[in-house]
Amino acid sequence: MAKSVSQKIKKKPLSEQVKKAMKKYFATLGDTNPKNVYELVMAEVEPELLKAVMRYTNNNQSKAANVLGLNRATLRKKLHKYNILEKS
């Protein structure tokens, strides 16, 4: 059985960047109690991920949904949510 791209990648540069960013984020909080960190991170990361995949697939939503492992309708909702999808 062929290995997927993610299985072939030995290093994890994305996870390392997340570790560094979260460490820096928590260090800057001081005495402040963080809230909704998941939503904060997703609101910053997800739109950039979607934009990158849409560029990679030349704005082909079917291909992009496949690359992301999402249903096409779910992808469209996310594209609308972040105003990435051109309104027709």
ChimeraX attribute file (.defattr): number of C-alpha atoms within 10 A of each C-alpha:
attribute: neighborCount
match mode: 1-to-1
recipient: residues
	/A:1	3
	/A:2	6
	/A:3	8
	/A:4	8
	/A:5	7
	/A:6	9
	/A:7	8
	/A:8	9
	/A:9	10
	/A:10	7
	/A:11	9
	/A:12	9
	/A:13	10
	/A:14	9
	/A:15	10
	/A:16	11
	/A:17	11
	/A:18	13
	/A:19	12
	/A:20	11
	/A:21	13
	/A:22	14
	/A:23	11
	/A:24	11
	/A:25	13
	/A:26	13
	/A:27	10
	/A:28	10
	/A:29	10
	/A:30	9
	/A:31	8
	/A:32	8
	/A:33	7
	/A:34	10
	/A:35	8
	/A:36	7
	/A:37	11
	/A:38	8
	/A:39	10
	/A:40	10
	/A:41	13
	/A:42	12
	/A:43	12
	/A:44	10
	/A:45	12
	/A:46	14
	/A:47	17
	/A:48	14
	/A:49	13
	/A:50	19
	/A:51	17
	/A:52	14
	/A:53	19
	/A:54	20
	/A:55	12
	/A:56	13
	/A:57	15
	/A:58	11
	/A:59	14
	/A:60	12
	/A:61	19
	/A:62	16
	/A:63	16
	/A:64	23
	/A:65	20
	/A:66	12
	/A:67	13
	/A:68	14
	/A:69	10
	/A:70	13
	/A:71	13
	/A:72	16
	/A:73	12
	/A:74	11
	/A:75	20
	/A:76	16
	/A:77	12
	/A:78	16
	/A:79	19
	/A:80	13
	/A:81	11
	/A:82	14
	/A:83	11
	/A:84	15
	/A:85	17
	/A:86	7
	/A:87	6
	/A:88	3
